[in-house]
Amino acid sequence: MTHKYETARSSYYSVGIVGARGYSGLELARLLLAHPFVKLTACFAVDPARFSLASELFEESANGVPTLDMSALDSPSLAQQFHTIFLATPAEISLELAPKLVKKGVNVIDLSGAFRLPANFYPQWYGFTHTATDSLAAAEYGLVPFCGPMKNRKSERSDSSKSPGTLVANPGCFVTSVLLAILPLLKKGVIDPASLVIDSKSGTTGAGKKASAALLFSEVSGECLPYKIGAHQHFPEILEAVKEYAGVQIDPHFSTSLLATPRGIISGVYARMAPGKTLEDVKSAFDHAYATYPLVRHGEIDPSKNPRLLSLKQVVGSNRVHIGYNVDASSKPSKLYLYSLLDNLLKGAASQAVENLNRLIDQPVETGLIPLPRMSSAALTQNLNPLENE
């Protein structure tokens, strides 16, 4: 199907970003500036004088993007100015902003965890009581490609604020790496759900943005540090998503650790194979799950055939996910070794948010992401400030 804006490049969907100062927000801005059907109209900040997108990205296309005061979000004509606003903000800020924007008729894609879980989970896992339960109930969880077409899509560049916008909850970074690895197997009954053990490791951008002695270079360099042991907020998100997409209840061991690298996630998953299932069933499950999705590369772990499949360097700066697997058939039952790698600032945050925008505007989810817009060497080597919202 040809989208109506494909033939008129003077017509764009107008979008804005709240929180572009953070590194997920900056990556998002870079992607949106290169998107063929999008105009990044503005960024919003509490103190506009302290943030200039052009000075942060060093991209000529960023020169005309203003930074507006947060009060601009109160405009009664906001829905005429913006099709979608991205929230790259802490969960408490998203909780406050998202319902107001949706009510005005603006679509919202939220990169925080504010709308990912049942309301009663928030006191334990996020430390606050959820005060926007109607918005939470209406939010769509945007795990691409498993979420499928947008259910309540408001795709037009809104000419009216009479109808509410769509609220999309972008999944967490660890969650994305784990779910893309285990959902195909759980859906096909290839592994024993009760046997799962998940060990996820992230670069320093996964540990929060606030200055901390524990994140100083001298402390992190050469280390691999477990953190949020048994208390990571992505754990219940994994359980809820598995129940939703695979119809299975799991309660795995889940550990998270900090790697001495700025960005990238590698999740190791270990499980027993279901009776009668083999390596061919694993491969078949992934072939089926990602037959029409170009952003996952998967294969058997074989250094002679794909020696770079499990290299973080191959996914950092990319929207792609690499998944490698092997089965030890000598043990009874057979054991599965499964690894999922992605860039936590891209597929784990910003580029998955762009995929969800593409769902809103009825474009292929990979639009604007293949090939990935040019990333400067500075963006790859200097993105040391941690992601504020995971």
C-alpha positions as CSV (number, residue, x, y, z in Angstrom):
1,M,0.0,0.0,0.0
2,T,1.3,3.4,-0.9
3,H,1.0,5.9,1.9
4,K,-0.4,9.2,1.0
5,Y,2.6,11.1,2.2
6,E,5.1,9.0,0.2
7,T,4.3,11.0,-2.9
8,A,4.4,14.4,-1.3
9,R,7.7,15.0,0.5
10,S,6.6,18.5,1.4
11,S,4.0,16.9,3.8
12,Y,5.3,15.5,7.0
13,Y,4.1,14.3,10.4
14,S,5.1,16.9,12.9
15,V,6.6,15.5,16.1
16,G,8.3,16.8,19.2
17,I,10.5,15.4,22.0
18,V,10.3,16.1,25.7
19,G,13.7,15.0,27.2
20,A,16.0,15.4,24.2
21,R,18.8,16.3,26.5
22,G,19.2,12.7,27.7
23,Y,21.0,10.2,25.5
24,S,18.0,8.2,24.5
25,G,16.4,11.6,23.6
26,L,19.4,12.6,21.6
27,E,19.4,9.3,19.7
28,L,15.7,9.7,19.1
29,A,16.2,13.2,17.7
30,R,19.0,12.0,15.3
31,L,16.7,9.3,14.0
32,L,13.7,11.6,13.5
33,L,15.8,14.2,11.7
34,A,16.5,11.6,9.1
35,H,13.0,10.0,8.8
36,P,11.5,10.5,5.4
37,F,7.9,11.2,6.6
38,V,8.6,13.2,9.8
39,K,9.5,16.7,10.8
40,L,11.0,17.2,14.2
41,T,9.3,20.5,14.9
42,A,10.5,21.2,18.4
43,C,12.0,19.9,21.6
44,F,10.7,20.9,25.0
45,A,12.7,21.7,28.1
46,V,12.2,23.2,31.6
47,D,15.0,25.7,30.8
48,P,15.1,26.2,27.0
49,A,18.1,28.5,27.2
50,R,20.3,25.6,28.5
51,F,19.6,23.2,25.6
52,S,20.2,23.5,21.8
53,L,19.7,20.4,19.7
54,A,22.1,21.7,17.0
55,S,24.9,22.1,19.5
56,E,24.4,18.6,20.9
57,L,24.1,16.7,17.6
58,F,26.3,18.8,15.4
59,E,23.9,18.0,12.5
60,E,23.0,20.7,10.0
61,S,19.4,19.4,10.0
62,A,19.1,20.2,13.7
63,N,19.8,23.9,13.2
64,G,16.1,24.9,12.7
65,V,14.7,22.8,15.6
66,P,13.8,25.2,18.5
67,T,13.7,24.3,22.2
68,L,10.4,25.4,23.6
69,D,9.4,26.0,27.2
70,M,7.3,23.2,28.8
71,S,4.4,25.6,29.1
72,A,4.0,25.3,25.3
73,L,2.5,21.9,25.9
74,D,-0.5,23.6,27.5
75,S,-1.4,25.2,24.1
76,P,-5.1,24.5,23.2
77,S,-4.0,24.0,19.6
78,L,-1.3,21.5,20.4
79,A,-3.0,18.7,18.4
80,Q,-2.9,21.0,15.3
81,Q,0.8,21.5,15.8
82,F,2.0,18.0,16.7
83,H,0.9,14.6,15.5
84,T,3.1,12.8,18.1
85,I,5.2,13.8,21.1
86,F,7.8,11.5,22.5
87,L,8.5,11.4,26.2
88,A,12.1,10.6,26.9
89,T,11.6,11.4,30.6
90,P,11.7,9.7,34.0
91,A,8.6,7.7,34.8
92,E,7.2,10.3,37.2
93,I,7.3,13.0,34.6
94,S,5.7,10.8,31.9
95,L,3.0,9.9,34.4
96,E,2.1,13.6,34.7
97,L,2.5,14.6,31.0
98,A,1.1,11.7,29.0
99,P,-2.6,11.8,30.1
100,K,-2.7,15.6,29.4
101,L,-1.2,15.3,26.0
102,V,-3.4,12.4,24.9
103,K,-6.5,14.2,26.1
104,K,-5.5,17.1,23.9
105,G,-5.6,14.7,20.9
106,V,-1.8,14.2,20.6
107,N,-0.3,10.8,20.2
108,V,2.3,10.0,22.8
109,I,5.2,7.5,22.7
110,D,6.6,7.1,26.2
111,L,10.1,5.8,26.6
112,S,9.8,5.5,30.4
113,G,8.2,2.7,32.4
114,A,5.2,4.7,33.5
115,F,2.6,2.8,31.4
116,R,4.0,-0.7,31.1
117,L,2.7,-2.5,34.2
118,P,-0.6,-3.1,36.1
119,A,-1.2,-0.2,38.5
120,N,-0.7,-2.3,41.6
121,F,2.9,-3.0,40.6
122,Y,4.1,0.5,40.7
123,P,4.6,1.1,44.5
124,Q,6.9,-1.9,44.7
125,W,8.8,-1.6,41.4
126,Y,8.8,2.1,40.7
127,G,8.3,3.6,44.1
128,F,5.1,5.6,43.4
129,T,1.4,5.1,43.3
130,H,0.0,5.2,39.8
131,T,-2.4,8.2,39.4
132,A,-3.4,7.8,35.8
133,T,-5.1,4.4,35.7
134,D,-7.4,5.2,32.8
135,S,-4.4,6.1,30.6
136,L,-2.6,3.0,31.8
137,A,-5.5,0.8,30.8
138,A,-5.7,2.5,27.4
139,A,-1.9,2.4,26.7
140,E,-0.6,0.0,24.0
141,Y,2.6,-1.9,24.7
142,G,4.9,-1.5,21.8
143,L,7.1,-4.5,21.6
144,V,7.9,-4.7,17.9
145,P,7.3,-6.9,16.0
146,F,5.1,-8.9,18.4
147,C,2.6,-6.1,19.1
148,G,1.4,-6.2,15.5
149,P,-0.7,-3.4,13.9
150,M,-1.7,-0.4,16.2
151,K,-5.0,-1.3,17.7
152,N,-6.3,2.3,18.4
153,R,-4.3,4.1,15.8
154,K,-4.9,7.9,15.4
155,S,-2.8,8.2,12.3
156,E,-3.9,11.4,10.7
157,R,-2.0,14.6,11.3
158,S,-4.7,15.7,13.7
159,D,-7.0,18.5,12.5
160,S,-9.0,18.3,15.7
161,S,-8.4,17.7,19.4
162,K,-11.9,16.3,19.8
163,S,-10.7,12.6,19.8
164,P,-7.9,11.5,22.2
165,G,-4.5,10.5,21.0
166,T,-2.9,7.1,21.2
167,L,-0.6,6.3,24.1
168,V,2.2,3.8,23.3
169,A,4.4,2.4,26.1
170,N,7.9,1.7,24.7
171,P,9.3,-1.5,26.3
172,G,12.4,-1.5,28.5
173,C,15.8,-2.2,27.2
174,F,16.5,-5.5,29.1
175,V,12.9,-6.5,28.5
176,T,13.3,-6.1,24.7
177,S,16.5,-8.2,24.6
178,V,15.0,-11.0,26.6
179,L,11.5,-11.1,25.0
180,L,12.8,-11.2,21.4
181,A,14.9,-14.2,22.5
182,I,12.3,-16.2,24.4
183,L,8.9,-15.4,23.0
184,P,9.4,-17.4,19.7
185,L,10.4,-20.5,21.7
186,L,7.6,-20.1,24.4
187,K,4.9,-19.6,21.7
188,K,6.0,-22.8,20.0
189,G,6.4,-24.8,23.1
190,V,10.1,-25.5,22.4
191,I,11.4,-24.9,25.9
192,D,10.3,-25.7,29.5
193,P,9.0,-22.4,30.9
194,A,9.8,-23.5,34.5
195,S,13.5,-23.9,33.8
196,L,14.4,-20.4,32.6
197,V,17.4,-18.6,33.9
198,I,18.1,-15.1,32.5
199,D,21.4,-13.2,33.0
200,S,21.4,-9.7,31.4
201,K,24.4,-7.4,31.2
202,S,24.3,-3.7,30.1
203,G,26.7,-0.9,29.4
204,T,26.8,2.0,31.8
205,T,24.0,3.8,30.0
206,G,21.7,1.3,31.7
207,A,22.4,2.3,35.3
208,G,20.8,5.7,35.5
209,K,21.9,9.2,34.6
210,K,22.4,10.9,38.0
211,A,26.1,11.4,39.0
212,S,27.2,8.5,41.2
213,A,30.6,7.5,42.7
214,A,29.8,3.9,41.6
215,L,29.7,5.1,38.0
216,L,33.0,6.9,38.0
217,F,35.4,5.6,35.3
218,S,37.9,4.5,38.0
219,E,35.2,2.4,39.7
220,V,33.6,0.9,36.6
221,S,36.7,0.2,34.4
222,G,37.5,-3.4,34.3
223,E,34.4,-4.4,36.3
224,C,31.3,-6.4,35.8
225,L,29.0,-5.4,38.6
226,P,25.6,-7.0,39.5
227,Y,23.0,-4.4,40.5
228,K,19.3,-4.2,41.5
229,I,19.6,-7.8,42.5
230,G,16.1,-9.3,42.6
231,A,14.7,-5.8,42.4
232,H,15.0,-4.7,38.8
233,Q,11.8,-3.0,37.5
234,H,12.2,-4.9,34.2
235,F,11.5,-8.3,35.8
236,P,7.7,-7.9,36.2
237,E,7.6,-6.4,32.8
238,I,9.1,-9.5,31.3
239,L,6.6,-11.7,33.2
240,E,3.6,-9.6,32.1
241,A,4.6,-9.5,28.5
242,V,5.2,-13.3,28.3
243,K,1.8,-13.9,29.8
244,E,0.3,-11.5,27.2
245,Y,2.1,-12.7,24.1
246,A,2.8,-16.3,24.8
247,G,0.0,-17.2,27.2
248,V,2.5,-18.7,29.6
249,Q,3.4,-17.8,33.2
250,I,7.1,-17.8,34.1
251,D,9.1,-17.0,37.2
252,P,12.7,-17.2,36.1
253,H,15.9,-16.3,37.9
254,F,16.7,-12.8,36.5
255,S,20.0,-11.1,37.2
256,T,21.3,-7.7,35.8
257,S,24.9,-6.6,35.7
258,L,26.8,-3.5,34.7
259,L,29.4,-3.8,32.0
260,A,32.4,-1.5,31.7
261,T,31.3,-0.3,28.3
262,P,29.1,2.7,27.5
263,R,26.3,0.9,25.6
264,G,25.0,-2.4,24.5
265,I,23.1,-5.3,26.2
266,I,23.8,-9.0,26.1
267,S,21.3,-11.3,27.7
268,G,22.1,-14.9,28.3
269,V,19.1,-17.3,28.6
270,Y,19.4,-20.9,29.8
271,A,16.6,-23.5,29.8
272,R,15.7,-27.1,29.4
273,M,14.3,-28.1,26.1
274,A,10.7,-29.5,26.0
275,P,10.5,-33.2,25.5
276,G,11.2,-34.2,21.9
277,K,12.4,-30.8,20.8
278,T,15.7,-30.2,19.0
279,L,17.9,-27.6,17.6
280,E,15.9,-27.6,14.4
281,D,12.8,-26.7,16.4
282,V,14.6,-23.7,17.8
283,K,15.7,-22.6,14.4
284,S,12.2,-23.1,13.0
285,A,10.6,-21.0,15.8
286,F,12.9,-18.1,15.1
287,D,12.4,-18.4,11.3
288,H,8.7,-18.3,11.9
289,A,8.7,-15.4,14.3
290,Y,11.0,-13.1,12.2
291,A,10.1,-14.2,8.7
292,T,8.9,-10.7,7.8
293,Y,10.9,-8.7,10.3
294,P,14.3,-7.5,9.0
295,L,15.8,-6.3,12.2
296,V,16.6,-9.6,13.9
297,R,19.5,-11.7,12.8
298,H,19.6,-15.2,14.4
299,G,21.5,-18.4,14.0
300,E,23.3,-21.3,15.6
301,I,26.4,-20.4,17.5
302,D,29.1,-21.5,15.2
303,P,32.4,-19.6,15.1
304,S,33.3,-21.0,11.8
305,K,30.1,-19.7,10.1
306,N,29.1,-16.6,12.0
307,P,32.0,-15.5,14.3
308,R,30.6,-12.0,14.9
309,L,27.0,-13.0,15.7
310,L,27.6,-12.6,19.5
311,S,29.8,-9.4,19.2
312,L,28.4,-6.3,20.9
313,K,30.3,-4.2,18.5
314,Q,28.1,-5.5,15.7
315,V,24.9,-4.2,17.3
316,V,26.0,-1.0,19.0
317,G,24.9,1.9,16.7
318,S,22.4,-0.4,15.0
319,N,18.7,-1.1,15.4
320,R,19.4,-4.8,14.8
321,V,19.1,-7.5,17.3
322,H,21.5,-10.5,17.2
323,I,20.3,-13.8,18.6
324,G,22.5,-16.9,18.8
325,Y,21.6,-20.3,20.1
326,N,22.9,-23.8,20.7
327,V,21.5,-27.0,22.1
328,D,23.4,-29.5,24.2
329,A,21.7,-32.7,23.2
330,S,24.0,-34.9,25.2
331,S,22.3,-34.0,28.5
332,K,18.8,-35.4,29.3
333,P,16.7,-33.3,28.9
334,S,18.6,-31.3,26.4
335,K,19.9,-27.8,27.4
336,L,19.4,-24.6,25.5
337,Y,22.0,-21.8,25.5
338,L,20.6,-18.6,24.0
339,Y,22.0,-15.1,23.7
340,S,20.4,-11.8,22.6
341,L,22.4,-8.7,21.9
342,L,21.2,-5.1,21.1
343,D,22.0,-1.5,21.6
344,N,20.2,-0.3,24.7
345,L,19.9,3.3,23.4
346,L,18.5,2.2,20.0
347,K,16.4,-1.0,19.8
348,G,16.2,-0.8,23.6
349,A,14.8,2.8,23.5
350,A,15.0,5.3,20.6
351,S,14.7,3.3,17.4
352,Q,12.0,1.1,18.9
353,A,10.2,4.3,19.6
354,V,10.6,5.2,15.9
355,E,9.2,1.8,15.0
356,N,6.2,2.6,17.1
357,L,5.8,5.9,15.3
358,N,5.9,4.0,12.0
359,R,3.0,1.8,13.3
360,L,1.1,5.0,14.1
361,I,1.5,6.4,10.6
362,D,0.9,3.0,8.8
363,Q,4.5,2.6,7.5
364,P,6.7,-0.5,7.6
365,V,8.2,-0.5,11.1
366,E,11.8,-0.3,9.7
367,T,11.1,3.0,7.8
368,G,13.9,5.4,8.5
369,L,16.0,2.8,10.2
370,I,17.5,0.7,7.3
371,P,20.1,1.9,6.6
372,L,20.4,3.5,10.0
373,P,21.1,7.2,9.8
374,R,24.8,8.1,10.1
375,M,26.1,8.0,13.6
376,S,29.1,10.2,14.3
377,S,32.2,8.7,16.0
378,A,31.5,11.1,18.8
379,A,28.0,9.6,19.3
380,L,29.5,6.1,19.6
381,T,32.4,6.9,21.8
382,Q,31.2,9.8,24.0
383,N,27.7,8.7,24.9
384,L,28.8,8.0,28.5
385,N,25.9,9.7,30.3
386,P,23.5,7.0,31.4
387,L,20.0,6.6,30.1
388,E,17.7,8.2,32.5
389,N,14.6,6.1,32.1
390,E,15.6,2.6,31.0
